[in-house]
Amino acid sequence: MKKTFSLLVFLAVVIALIACGGDKPKAGEPASSTDTVTKTEDATLKKLYKLLLNVNELAIPKKIYERSYVIDLAGTITGETPQDWLVPCHHIVNPPAAPGQITRIKEVLKLEVPIQLRQFLELSNGAKLYSLLGSSIARYELFNTDEIINVNAELWENFRGLLGNDRDFKDVSRLNYLAFCDALDGNYIAIILDGPHQGEIFFLLHELCYRPFSEDDLEFYPIIASSFANWLKLLIETKGSGGFGPTFVPW
């Protein structure tokens, strides 16, 4: 009887210890679910980055550009599909951004850098994707950390200067997006920072005076991809022709 009682006491103590320390990870245990998701996203970004750098053809739509124009632009045509001309291209990447350079974005712009964009900057601090061979022309110019700061600070100043006294925007303390890629003519590709569309990529049209993203403006601020990783995937799958979404961006 005493042995049975002692065994029950021992089991009770063990259970109590487990309950008290169950939330504390031990050495060698797997990371938390949040850390696991971050590592998975990081692995996905690295994989997409490698796949992107292996793409050596750029698709230019036939319905917009004639063959002669494409040859003048790119120098040659290496192939074609029913929809596109295919021309040779390459990608110009930079050394990774240092942690301090990424932190400075947060400090200056007073916002959190989205995880997937940060992971890309950790691979290449800015990039010129789908650049034509023998030319400085790149279809997508992704900003480095300094350019992200300067461009987005300017967008904020432009917005405040144009709409700062508008009653619909007078209480806005910051923009709810971060522009990361040039789209010509004062337009940009941007990532949404909060709300139901957080993390999605959209076309930032300058005609709306760079006002914050809103579902009411989806006709003019069209969503391009559900995440930065999926935007890179879109660039790969379309050979560079789909990164601006439905908006026409001329060469």
N, C-alpha and C positions, 0 to 999 in steps of 0.2 A: 504493500500500500504506500509506504514511504517512497519507494522507487518511482511509483507511478506519479505521486504528487510532485516529486523533484523534477521528473521529466516534463510535466505540465508547466511548472514554473520556468524551466529552461526555454521551452518553446515560446512561452509568453514574452520572455525577455528578448528573444531573437526577433519575434514579430514586431515588438516595439521599436527595436533598433532599426529594422528595415523601414518601418513607417517614418521614423524621424530622418533617416538619411537617404530615403529613396530618390529624392529629387536631386541629389548631388552626384554628378557624374564622377566615377572613379577613373583612375589612370588607366588608359587603354580602352575605355568605353567609347562607343560611337558618339559623335558630336550631336548637338541638338538638331531638331528638325529644321530650324531656321538656317543653321550653319550648313546642313546637308543640302538644302535648296540652293543656297548661295554657291556652294561648290559645284552643284550640278549645272547651274546657269553659267558658271565660269568655264566649265568643261565644254558646254555647248557653244559659248562664244569663241573659244579657242578652236574648236572644230570648224565652225562656220568661217572663221578668219582664214584658216588654212585652205578651205575649199574655195573661198573667194579669190585668194591669191593665185590659185591654179587656173582660174578662168582667163583665157587669153583672147576671147572674141567679144566684141560689143555688137549688140543688135540695134539696128536703126530701122524704124518702120517704113515699109514701102509705100503705105498710103499717104505719107506726108512728104517723103523725099525721093526724088528721082535718082536713078543709078549714077548719072553724070555728076550730080551734086555730091553724092556720097564719095565718089572717087576723088573729086576735088578736095573734099574735106579730109578724108582719111588716107588718100594716096593709092589705095587698092581695096578690092573686095575679095575676101577669102572664101566666101560661100553665101548661101541664102536659104531661107525657108519660105513657105508661102506668104508669110507676113513680114519678114524682115530681111534686110541686107546684113551680112556679117562682116565686120572689119576687125583687123588685129588691134589689140590693146594691151596695156599693162597697168600695174597698180604701183603708185609711189607711196611708200609708207615711211614712218619716222621712228626713231627710238621711242621706247615706252616713256610715258609720263612718270615723273617721280611722285611719290606720295604727297609731298609738299605742294606740287603744282596742282594736283586735284583738290587738295584741301583748300587752296587759295580760292577756287571757284566758290566753294561754300562760304568762305569768309567774306568775300567781296559781294557776291550776289545774294547772300543770306538765304540759301536754299540747299537742299540735299541733292547731290548729283545722283541721278538714277543708277541703280546697280549695274545694269547691262552697259550703259554708256561709260560708266567708270571702268568697267572691265575692258572695254575696247580701248580706252585711253591708256590702260596699263599694258596693252599690246602695241599700240601705235598712237603717239600723241599727234593726232590729226592725220589725214591721208588724202591723196588724190586717187580716187577709184575710177576705173575705166578711162584711163588716159590714152589718147591716140598716140601711136608710135611716132617718134620724131617730132612731137609737138608738145606745147605746154598746155594744150586743151585737155581738160578732164571733165567727164560728165558729172562727177560728184566730188565736191571739195568739202571734206569733213574738217571742222575747225580743231586746232590744237587748244590747249587749255587757256592760253592768253587770248586767243581769238574768241573763244566761247565767252570769256569775261567781257571783252570789249564789245562784241556784237550784241550780247544780251543787255548790257548796260545802255547801249545806244537805243535798242528797241524800247526799253523802259522810258528813256528820256523822250523819244519820239511819241510814244503813247501818251505820256503825261502832257506833253506840249500840245497834242492834237485833241485829246479827249479828257484831259484832267479836270476840266470844269463841267463836264457832262454829268448830270445828276445820276445817271446809271452807273457811273464809274468813279465818282468822287471819293468813295470809301475804299477803293482798291489800293492795297499797300504793296503788292508785287504782282508780277505776271505769273500765271499758273502753267507756264510752259518754259522749255529751255531749247532755244534754237541751236542746232549742232551741224547743219549742212547748208551751204549756199544753194539757192535755186534760181539765181539770176533775177535781174530787174527789181531788186529789193525784196524778193521772196525768199523763204527759207523752209527747210524741213525741221520740225521741232517735235519734242517729246513732252507729253502732258504730265504734270507733276503731281496732281491730286484729283480727287473726285472720282466718279464712276468710270471715267476713261483713263485713269492713271496708268502710265506706262505706254500708252498707245502713241503711234507716230502719225502726224498730220501735216498737211501742206499749209504753211503760214503765208497767207496772201496779204500783200502790203496794202491793198485797197481798203481793208478794214482797220487801218491805222494801228495794227499790231495789238488790238485789244485782246483781253484774255479769251482763252478758248471757252466756248459755250455750245451746248447742243443746239441752240437756236441758230448757230452759224455753220452747221455742218455742210450746208450747200456751198459755202465759200471756204470753209476750213475742212476739206474732206479728209477722212481717216484713210491712211495708206496701209498701215499694218498694225497688228495688235500688240506688238512689242518691238524693241530695237533688234532683238535676235531675229524675229520674223521679217523685219525690214531687210536685214542682211541676207536672209534666205531668199527673199523676193528678188534682190539684186542678182543673186546667183542663178536662180531658176529662169529669170527673164533675160539673162546676159546683159544686165544693166539698163534694160528698156522700161522697167516697171517701177523704179524707185521714186518717181514723182507722183505716182498714183494716176488718177484720171486727168490731172491738170497737164496741159501741154506746155512744155518748156522747150523753146527752140534752141538750136545749136547756134 
